[in-house]
Amino acid sequence: MPTQLPRHQRVIIDLAIRVLRAAMTRSTTSKVDTVEVRLALRCLLHHCPERWPLEMFWDAASGENAIGRAQGCTAGFNAIVRQLRLARAWDDRADDR
């Protein structure tokens, strides 16, 4: 469980995931390389052991091709969530959100 992190960090991680999930959904119709997405990725930087999923999401967010953008954002998002779970920094089943 992510209980070893202070509550404010868990809240920030949860909000960042929500921003990225919404961007991933929008990526099928438009670019999502926004300030909000950049800030969300920056907030998660210290909690992800590897940087490549964050970079993958950001690179895909500005893609011209809708299918490639959606696939890249989805793959990046899934990798970010996996890293957060492995680092025990986030649990989508947490009750205190």
TORDO-359259 format. One record per residue: x, y, z of N, C-alpha, C in turn. Coordinates in Angstrom, 3 decimals. Example, Ala and Ser with C-alpha at 12.3 -4.5 7.8 and 13.67 -1.06 7.14 Angstrom:
2
<node <13.190 -5.690 7.800> <12.300 -4.500 7.800> <13.200 -3.300 7.800>>,
<node <12.850 -2.250 7.080> <13.670 -1.060 7.140> <12.900 0.030 7.870>>,
end
This chain:
97
<node <0.828 -1.187 0.000> <0.000 0.000 0.000> <0.868 1.245 0.000>>,
<node <0.364 2.352 -0.546> <1.152 3.570 -0.599> <1.107 4.373 0.689>>,
<node <0.829 3.747 1.810> <0.683 4.473 3.060> <1.993 5.078 3.557>>,
<node <3.143 4.656 2.993> <4.399 5.222 3.458> <4.581 6.672 2.973>>,
<node <3.836 7.072 1.944> <3.907 8.446 1.465> <2.955 9.322 2.268>>,
<node <3.351 10.568 2.504> <2.436 11.494 3.181> <1.175 11.710 2.334>>,
<node <0.104 12.034 2.983> <-1.184 12.210 2.301> <-1.108 13.220 1.171>>,
<node <-0.425 14.338 1.368> <-0.374 15.360 0.319> <0.309 14.827 -0.942>>,
<node <1.293 13.965 -0.802> <1.934 13.376 -1.975> <1.013 12.385 -2.677>>,
<node <0.253 11.620 -1.909> <-0.706 10.689 -2.509> <-1.775 11.451 -3.283>>,
<node <-2.205 12.589 -2.747> <-3.210 13.411 -3.430> <-2.648 13.960 -4.730>>,
<node <-1.418 14.445 -4.707> <-0.781 14.984 -5.910> <-0.643 13.895 -6.970>>,
<node <-0.220 12.714 -6.560> <-0.073 11.601 -7.504> <-1.431 11.245 -8.101>>,
<node <-2.448 11.176 -7.280> <-3.788 10.841 -7.768> <-4.293 11.893 -8.759>>,
<node <-4.108 13.160 -8.449> <-4.548 14.222 -9.358> <-3.767 14.178 -10.672>>,
<node <-2.473 13.920 -10.590> <-1.660 13.829 -11.807> <-2.139 12.681 -12.689>>,
<node <-2.463 11.550 -12.081> <-2.986 10.408 -12.839> <-4.307 10.770 -13.496>>,
<node <-5.155 11.493 -12.795> <-6.447 11.902 -13.370> <-6.247 12.826 -14.570>>,
<node <-5.291 13.745 -14.466> <-4.999 14.649 -15.586> <-4.506 13.847 -16.786>>,
<node <-3.591 12.910 -16.550> <-3.055 12.101 -17.643> <-4.117 11.192 -18.249>>,
<node <-4.979 10.641 -17.425> <-6.053 9.777 -17.950> <-6.998 10.587 -18.846>>,
<node <-7.351 11.785 -18.421> <-8.223 12.638 -19.236> <-7.532 13.021 -20.548>>,
<node <-6.246 13.323 -20.472> <-5.495 13.663 -21.683> <-5.414 12.461 -22.618>>,
<node <-5.201 11.292 -22.059> <-5.138 10.076 -22.863> <-6.460 9.885 -23.617>>,
<node <-7.572 10.145 -22.962> <-8.879 10.016 -23.594> <-9.049 11.043 -24.723>>,
<node <-8.604 12.266 -24.492> <-8.710 13.325 -25.504> <-7.734 13.148 -26.657>>,
<node <-6.687 12.351 -26.452> <-5.633 12.236 -27.465> <-6.115 11.602 -28.761>>,
<node <-7.272 10.971 -28.755> <-7.804 10.387 -29.982> <-8.292 11.452 -30.954>>,
<node <-8.594 12.645 -30.445> <-9.151 13.691 -31.306> <-8.262 14.931 -31.443>>,
<node <-7.347 15.144 -30.511> <-6.518 16.351 -30.586> <-5.207 16.151 -29.834>>,
<node <-4.281 17.061 -30.097> <-3.013 17.049 -29.367> <-3.285 17.362 -27.894>>,
<node <-2.479 16.793 -27.019> <-2.689 17.005 -25.581> <-1.390 17.447 -24.891>>,
<node <-0.520 18.095 -25.645> <0.737 18.588 -25.061> <0.489 19.939 -24.397>>,
<node <-0.277 19.909 -23.314> <-0.693 21.119 -22.613> <0.148 21.342 -21.360>>,
<node <-0.020 22.497 -20.781> <0.679 22.838 -19.541> <0.251 21.889 -18.421>>,
<node <-1.023 21.545 -18.389> <-1.532 20.660 -17.342> <-0.874 19.282 -17.424>>,
<node <-0.737 18.767 -18.631> <-0.102 17.456 -18.810> <1.365 17.535 -18.418>>,
<node <2.024 18.602 -18.819> <3.440 18.762 -18.467> <3.630 18.823 -16.955>>,
<node <2.752 19.546 -16.273> <2.836 19.642 -14.816> <2.562 18.283 -14.160>>,
<node <1.581 17.555 -14.665> <1.276 16.232 -14.119> <2.472 15.296 -14.270>>,
<node <3.090 15.312 -15.438> <4.266 14.467 -15.653> <5.403 14.881 -14.722>>,
<node <5.562 16.162 -14.526> <6.622 16.667 -13.634> <6.374 16.235 -12.193>>,
<node <5.113 16.236 -11.767> <4.774 15.807 -10.410> <5.078 14.331 -10.191>>,
<node <5.002 13.534 -11.243> <5.235 12.098 -11.123> <6.699 11.710 -11.296>>,
<node <7.517 12.634 -11.730> <8.913 12.348 -12.046> <9.658 11.675 -10.893>>,
<node <9.465 12.140 -9.676> <10.203 11.611 -8.527> <9.646 10.279 -8.014>>,
<node <8.491 9.897 -8.527> <7.864 8.666 -8.053> <8.007 7.510 -9.036>>,
<node <8.459 7.799 -10.243> <8.668 6.759 -11.257> <10.150 6.395 -11.295>>,
<node <10.497 5.139 -11.058> <11.903 4.732 -11.083> <12.571 4.968 -12.442>>,
<node <11.804 4.853 -13.520> <12.357 5.072 -14.849> <11.647 6.250 -15.499>>,
<node <12.396 7.011 -16.283> <11.872 8.235 -16.874> <11.187 8.010 -18.225>>,
<node <11.506 6.903 -18.901> <11.042 6.718 -20.270> <9.530 6.741 -20.446>>,
<node <8.705 6.226 -19.502> <7.256 6.310 -19.738> <6.738 7.749 -19.749>>,
<node <7.333 8.580 -18.911> <6.936 9.990 -18.874> <7.301 10.676 -20.185>>,
<node <8.499 10.385 -20.678> <8.937 10.956 -21.953> <8.095 10.426 -23.103>>,
<node <7.741 9.156 -23.048> <6.909 8.559 -24.093> <5.547 9.253 -24.157>>,
<node <4.944 9.484 -23.001> <3.645 10.152 -22.972> <3.762 11.553 -23.556>>,
<node <4.780 12.303 -23.130> <4.940 13.676 -23.591> <5.220 13.734 -25.091>>,
<node <6.075 12.868 -25.573> <6.380 12.848 -27.002> <5.140 12.496 -27.818>>,
<node <4.373 11.535 -27.357> <3.167 11.135 -28.080> <2.095 12.221 -28.024>>,
<node <2.050 12.982 -26.957> <1.014 14.000 -26.771> <1.015 15.055 -27.867>>,
<node <2.146 15.275 -28.491> <2.235 16.307 -29.533> <2.238 15.725 -30.940>>,
<node <1.970 14.446 -31.060> <1.997 13.797 -32.363> <0.928 14.307 -33.312>>,
<node <1.242 14.314 -34.584> <0.315 14.769 -35.617> <-0.720 13.704 -35.963>>,
<node <-0.314 12.446 -35.983> <-1.182 11.348 -36.367> <-2.044 10.933 -35.183>>,
<node <-3.363 10.962 -35.358> <-4.282 10.684 -34.245> <-4.119 9.272 -33.695>>,
<node <-3.952 8.301 -34.565> <-3.815 6.919 -34.099> <-2.507 6.739 -33.342>>,
<node <-1.420 7.239 -33.899> <-0.126 7.140 -33.220> <-0.107 7.886 -31.905>>,
<node <-0.745 9.064 -31.885> <-0.811 9.860 -30.654> <-1.583 9.103 -29.578>>,
<node <-2.727 8.542 -29.944> <-3.546 7.810 -28.978> <-2.820 6.563 -28.475>>,
<node <-2.184 5.839 -29.382> <-1.458 4.633 -28.971> <-0.276 4.974 -28.077>>,
<node <0.468 6.031 -28.421> <1.619 6.436 -27.611> <1.221 6.921 -26.233>>,
<node <0.146 7.697 -26.169> <-0.324 8.188 -24.866> <-0.835 7.032 -24.010>>,
<node <-1.542 6.098 -24.626> <-2.050 4.945 -23.883> <-0.900 4.084 -23.357>>,
<node <0.070 3.819 -24.212> <1.225 3.011 -23.784> <2.006 3.721 -22.687>>,
<node <2.228 5.020 -22.841> <2.931 5.788 -21.821> <2.175 5.809 -20.502>>,
<node <0.861 6.008 -20.581> <0.035 6.028 -19.372> <0.097 4.688 -18.645>>,
<node <-0.075 3.610 -19.392> <-0.032 2.279 -18.768> <1.323 2.001 -18.118>>,
<node <2.401 2.430 -18.758> <3.736 2.225 -18.193> <3.942 3.082 -16.936>>,
<node <3.404 4.285 -16.945> <3.506 5.162 -15.766> <2.771 4.532 -14.589>>,
<node <1.549 4.077 -14.831> <0.758 3.452 -13.768> <1.476 2.214 -13.230>>,
<node <2.033 1.423 -14.125> <2.755 0.226 -13.695> <3.947 0.591 -12.811>>,
<node <4.698 1.601 -13.203> <5.851 2.010 -12.392> <5.416 2.541 -11.032>>,
<node <4.350 3.317 -11.002> <3.871 3.837 -9.719> <3.418 2.713 -8.803>>,
<node <2.773 1.709 -9.376> <2.348 0.565 -8.571> <3.550 -0.214 -8.050>>,
<node <4.525 -0.453 -8.923> <5.722 -1.191 -8.502> <6.504 -0.437 -7.430>>,
<node <6.518 0.894 -7.533> <7.210 1.719 -6.536> <6.366 1.911 -5.277>>,
<node <5.148 1.368 -5.309> <4.209 1.488 -4.200> <3.889 2.944 -3.877>>,
<node <3.859 3.758 -4.923> <3.549 5.166 -4.762> <2.089 5.462 -5.060>>,
<node <1.386 4.514 -5.696> <-0.017 4.746 -6.055> <-0.756 3.424 -6.109>>,
<node <-1.974 3.463 -5.630> <-2.829 2.288 -5.679> <-4.220 2.758 -6.066>>,
<node <-4.701 2.330 -7.214> <-6.000 2.786 -7.690> <-7.160 2.232 -6.874>>,
<node <-6.859 1.329 -5.978> <-7.905 0.792 -5.100> <-7.914 1.473 -3.737>>,
<node <-7.129 2.528 -3.579> <-7.038 3.212 -2.280> <-8.386 3.848 -1.921>>,
<node <-8.756 3.755 -0.668> <-10.051 4.282 -0.217> <-9.995 5.743 0.166>>,
<node <-8.817 6.292 0.393> <-8.716 7.648 0.966> <-8.530 8.720 -0.108>>,
<node <-9.001 8.492 -1.308> <-8.801 9.496 -2.362> <-9.851 10.534 -2.330>>,
end
